[in-house]
């Protein structure tokens, strides 16, 4: 493992701990106002049946081949990102982890997925290391470039390489969509959550479907 990645993981742990403390403080001491909940709920609810989701085949963090059918029967909470992401991804995964914890026993009905948009660097091994900092039920999915391109297309995810370090071609950032989707047990799209939606709001919305 490179020195750069070791430093990155140290920063990630610090960031996750800080984000977790902040989220617990918000969910424990500051109940969202009614009108705020309504506003976020309206944003997270779909109108009609948008064409989001579909068939895919990828590899999980344990090196096992999985597909969309592997998660049938569960409510799938899916987010697309990458392990080198400095802010949006760790913050979102921390929020989703907190939301799942807030569900109590109903958490068993939810399967959270983290799908990489950076398969060249995010191998199953790296995904496994990364997800150890978040909820234990997360599956991390990767694959070859064609497989990732396909799942981005069916979920309408935007992702492109941004800043590149000319001295080290493996050091770069990605611009990408920051929305989280909820897929029903039958594989059909149910709703979405914008980046920044509070864990308690997400948990309350999930309970409406469970």
N, C-alpha and C positions, 0 to 999 in steps of 0.2 A: 504494500500500500504506500502511495506517495506521501511525502511530508505535507503537501498541500491538502490532500484529502484528510489526513489525520487532524490538521488544524481546522478544517471545515467541520468535522464531526464534533470537535471540542466546542466550537462556536454554536453548532446545532444544539448540543445538549444544554448549553447555557440559555439559548434562545427558547427552547421548549420549556425548560423549567420556569423561566420568566413568564412566558405566555400562559402556562398552566396556572401559575399563581394568580395572574391577572384575571383569567377566566373564572377561577373559583371564587375570587372576590366579587366579581360581577354577578355570578349566578347565585351566590349565597346571600349577598347583602343588598343587591339592587334589582328588585323585581322589575322587569320592563313595564313601562306604562302601557295601558290598554291600547291607546291610539298608535303607539309605536309597533306593538305586536301586529295590529291590523294592517299597518302599512307594509311591514316586511312580509306578512302572510300573502298579501295581494301580489307582491312581487314574485313570490315563490310558487304561486299557483298558475298552472297552465290554463289557457283557454283553447278548447278544442283538443285535437289529437295531433300534435306536431310529430313529424317523422324523425324521432330521435331514438337511437338504439338499433340493434340488429345482431346478426350472427357474427361471431368472431372466434378466433383460436389464438391463444397466447401461452406463455409459460409463467408459472408463478414463482415466488421467491424460493421455493424448495426444488425447483427444476422440473416440476410436473406440468404436463400439457393440460390446459383447461380451456373451456369454451363458455359461451353464454349459457349453454345448457347445464353446465356444472353448478350454476347458482339458481336454477329453477326451484321454486318453493320457498325462496327467501326474498325479502325486500333488500334490493341491492342499492347501497349508497356509494356512488362512484365519483371519483375525482381524478383529474388528469394533471400531472405535474412531473417533476424530476428531482432527484436526490440532491443535486447541487443548488437548487433554488434557495436563495438567501432569505426570503421573507414570506411570500404568499403561501407556498406549499407547507412549510412547517406550521405556520399560523392556522391554516385551514385544517390540517390533519389534527392539530391539537383541539380545535373547536369541535370537529366531528367526533373525536375521542370522548370529549366531555359530554357531548349530546348523547352519545350511546350510553355512557355511564348513567346519565339521568333517566334512562328508560327502565332501569331496574331489570326485572326478569324478562321484560319484553325485548331486551337487547339481543336475546337469542334469535329473534326473528329477523334481525338485521345483519347483512353481510357487507361490510365496508371494503371497497376496492380502491387501490391506488395504482393507476395505470401510468407508466412512464411515457413521456413524449420525447425521451432522449435515450433510445435503446442502445446507442453506441457506447455509452458510459454506464448505463444502469443495467448491469447484469443481475441475474437472480441473487447472487451473493451480496452485492451492494444493496439491493432492495431489502434483503433480509436484515442486514445491519441497520439500515435506515429506519425501517418500520419497528424495530425493537424499542424505539423511543415513543411509540404511540400505542393506541389500543391493540391489545393482543389478538383481536379477531380480524385485523386487517390482512388482506391478501395483496401482495404487490405483483403486478403483471408487467411483463416485458415480452419481447419477441424480435423478429428481424424487422428491417425497415419497411417491408411491404405489409407485414401484419400490423405494425403500428400505424402506418398510413391508412390502412383500411379501417381500423377502429376509430381513428380520428374522424374519418369521413362519415361513418354511420352515426357517430355521436356529435357531429358538427363542431368539432374542436379545432380551434385555431392554434397553431404552434409553429414558431420559426426561430432559427438561431439568431441571436442578437450580437452582443459584444464578444469579440474573440481576442484572446491574448496572443499577439503575433509571436511571442517568444515561446509559447507552449500551446499548440493547437488543441489540446485537450481541455484547456481552460476557457470556457465560454458560458454565457448566459442564454436563456431562452425566453422569448416572449410567448405567452400562451393564455388561453381562456382560463378563467378562475371560477367557473361555475361548478357546483356539485349537483348531480342528478340522482333522483330516486326512481328506481325501476321496480315494478311490481313482481310478485312471484311467478307471473305468467310471461315475464320478459317485456312487458309493455311500460312505456314511459308514464310516470305519474306526476312528478313535479320537479322543480329545481330550487336551489338555494344560491343566492348571489354571495360573492366573497364579502365578508364582513357581517353576515347574519349571525346573531348571537346563538350560542349553544342551546340556551333555554328555548328560544324561538324554534330552532330546528327540532329539538326534542318534542315540543308540543305539537308541531306539525306532523312529525312521524307518528305520534300516538293516534292521530286522526285516521291514519291508514291501517294501523295494526289491529 
